[in-house]
Amino acid sequence: MPSMASAAFDDLSHRPVKRSDARRSRPAQRIRRLLSAVVSLGVLGAMAIALLWPLTPSVDDAQQRIAARLGQFDSRDPRALPMPDPVGQAIIATEDSRFYGHPGVDVLGVIRAVFGFSQGRDDPGGATLDQQLAKVLYTPEDNSLRAKIEQVELAFKFEASYSKTQLLQMYLSCVYFGHGHYGLPAAARGYFGVAPADLTWAQAALLGGLVQAPSAYDPYTHYDLAKRRQRHVLDRLVATGVLTPAQADAAYAAPLGLR
C-alpha cells in the first residue's frame, strides 16, 4: 500500500494550477513575446536598411546643403564652434542623451516605443540628432511616413560618413533658434551679442531649449515659459552628469543678458 506521504505527494501533484500562479506567468509571457517582436523588428529593420540604402540620397553633400541653407543668413563655418560646446551639451542632454552611443537611431528608444505601444501608451520616443539633421537638410517640411523612413536611413548614412563631433557641429551650424537666427553663431550673437565660446551656462541652457519650439519658448514674448524650459534643460544637464545641482541652480539664477 502506498504510504501516507506518497499519497499526499500524488494529491499535490494532481492539483490544478492556482489562478494566482497563472496570473504571475502572464507578465513573463508578455515580456517574451515583446522580446521576440523586438528581435523580429530588428531583423526586418536591418533588411530594410540594406534594401533602401541605394534608394536614398548620399550625405556627402551635407556641407554644401548647410551652406545653401545659411547662404542668406549671417552664419559661420561650423568648425568655428567651440568643442566641447555648452549649447551642444545642453541639446544632447535634452534631445538625444545617448547621442554618443547610438548608431544614428536610438535602439533603446525604439524598444521603449514598442513596449509602450504594447501597453496601450503613445510613447514614440524622440528623433535622434542624426534624424533631425536629416529632416532639416533633406526632407524639410515633409512629415509623411516616407520622409520619416528616409530620415532613419539617412541617419545611418550620417554615422557611416561623419564623426560624432562633425555631426554635432553640422547640427549646431544650421538648426533654427528663432528670430531669424539659423545656426548657433547667429543665435549667440542675436540673443546675447557674444560668440558661442563666450556663452554662459545660463545662456547656453536657454538656447539649448529653444530648438524644440523656438516660438513657444521665445524669451522675448514668453519669458516665463522660456525660463521653465531653461530649468528643464539644466535639470537634464545634471541628470547626465555635465553639471552639479549647485552649478545648475547658479545658472538658473544668473542674469541672461538678452539684447
Secondary structure, 3 states (H helix, E strand, C coil): CCCHHHHHHHHHHCCCCCHHHHHHHHHHHHHHHHHHHHHHHHHHHHHHHHHHHHHCCCCCCHHHHHHHHHCCCCCCCHHHCCCCCHHHHHHHHHHCCCCCCCCCCCHHHHHHHHHHHHCCCCCCCCCCHHHHHHHHHHCCCCCCHHHHHHHHHHHHHHHHHCCHHHHHHHHHHHCECCCCCECHHHHHHHHHCCCHHHCCHHHHHHHHHHCCCCCCCCCCCCHHHHHHHHHHHHHHHHHCCCCCHHHHHHHHHCCCCCC
